[in-house]
Amino acid sequence: MDEGRVTPRDGQDAAVAQPGVTTGALARRLGVSPTTLRTWDRRYGLGPARRDEGHHRRWSAPDIAVVEEMCRLTSTGLPPAEAADLARKRRERGPAAPAVAQP
């Protein structure tokens, strides 16, 4: 079964029936294993804000941004616990304001 495919229920559009990205689809996108994402969720609290009715993780754009930051930081050699702390702090601050060029 393809984890990226969502089956609509009662004639609903798939995006409405199950919004968000599955753990398997996100893992493929990031180049990590689904187990890694589940571990980061359990160990560091970097999981998605919501789960579907079957308690499956559904990753939203802000959730994805956090784990993308985690991947970026760990790829520089930062230990996972420190990377998770920084990624969480950046999530709490929200998106960075775009730089404005001065005339």
C-alpha positions as CSV (number, residue, x, y, z in Angstrom):
1,M,0.0,0.0,0.0
2,D,1.3,3.4,-0.9
3,E,1.6,5.6,2.2
4,G,1.5,8.7,0.1
5,R,-2.0,7.9,-1.3
6,V,-5.1,8.8,0.7
7,T,-8.4,7.1,0.1
8,P,-11.3,9.5,0.2
9,R,-14.3,8.5,2.2
10,D,-18.0,9.1,1.4
11,G,-17.1,10.8,-1.9
12,Q,-14.9,13.4,-0.2
13,D,-11.9,14.8,-2.0
14,A,-8.7,13.1,-0.8
15,A,-7.1,16.3,0.4
16,V,-10.2,17.1,2.5
17,A,-10.5,13.5,3.8
18,Q,-6.9,13.2,5.1
19,P,-5.0,16.5,5.0
20,G,-1.3,16.4,5.7
21,V,1.7,14.2,4.6
22,T,2.2,10.7,5.9
23,T,5.3,9.8,7.7
24,G,6.4,7.5,4.9
25,A,6.0,10.1,2.2
26,L,7.8,12.7,4.3
27,A,10.7,10.3,5.1
28,R,11.1,9.6,1.3
29,R,11.1,13.4,0.7
30,L,13.8,14.0,3.4
31,G,15.9,11.0,2.7
32,V,15.5,9.5,6.2
33,S,13.7,6.4,7.4
34,P,10.2,6.6,8.8
35,T,11.6,5.2,12.0
36,T,13.9,8.2,12.3
37,L,10.9,10.6,12.1
38,R,9.0,8.6,14.7
39,T,12.0,8.6,16.9
40,W,12.4,12.3,16.6
41,D,8.7,12.7,17.5
42,R,9.0,10.4,20.6
43,R,12.5,11.5,21.8
44,Y,12.5,15.2,21.0
45,G,8.9,16.2,20.5
46,L,9.4,17.1,16.8
47,G,6.3,15.3,15.6
48,P,3.2,16.6,13.8
49,A,0.6,18.7,15.6
50,R,-2.2,16.4,14.5
51,R,-3.0,12.7,13.8
52,D,-5.8,11.2,11.9
53,E,-8.6,9.1,13.4
54,G,-6.4,6.0,13.3
55,H,-3.7,7.9,15.3
56,H,-1.5,8.1,12.2
57,R,0.8,11.1,12.0
58,R,-0.2,13.8,9.5
59,W,2.5,16.3,8.8
60,S,1.5,19.9,8.0
61,A,3.8,22.5,6.3
62,P,4.9,24.0,9.7
63,D,5.6,20.4,11.0
64,I,7.6,19.7,7.9
65,A,9.6,22.9,8.2
66,V,10.8,21.8,11.7
67,V,12.0,18.4,10.6
68,E,13.6,19.9,7.5
69,E,15.6,22.2,9.9
70,M,16.4,19.1,12.0
71,C,17.8,17.4,9.0
72,R,19.8,20.4,7.9
73,L,21.3,20.9,11.4
74,T,22.2,17.2,11.9
75,S,23.8,17.1,8.4
76,T,26.3,19.8,9.6
77,G,27.4,17.5,12.4
78,L,25.3,19.0,15.2
79,P,24.2,16.3,17.7
80,P,20.5,15.4,17.4
81,A,19.5,16.7,20.8
82,E,21.0,20.1,20.1
83,A,19.6,20.2,16.6
84,A,16.1,19.4,18.0
85,D,16.4,22.1,20.6
86,L,17.3,24.7,17.9
87,A,14.6,23.4,15.6
88,R,12.0,23.7,18.3
89,K,13.1,27.2,19.2
90,R,12.8,28.3,15.6
91,R,9.3,26.8,15.4
92,E,8.3,28.8,18.5
93,R,9.6,32.0,17.0
94,G,7.7,31.4,13.8
95,P,8.8,32.1,10.3
96,A,11.5,34.6,9.8
97,A,10.5,38.0,8.5
98,P,11.8,38.6,4.9
99,A,14.7,40.9,4.7
100,V,13.9,44.4,3.3
101,A,16.5,46.1,1.2
102,Q,17.4,49.6,2.3
103,P,17.5,52.3,-0.4
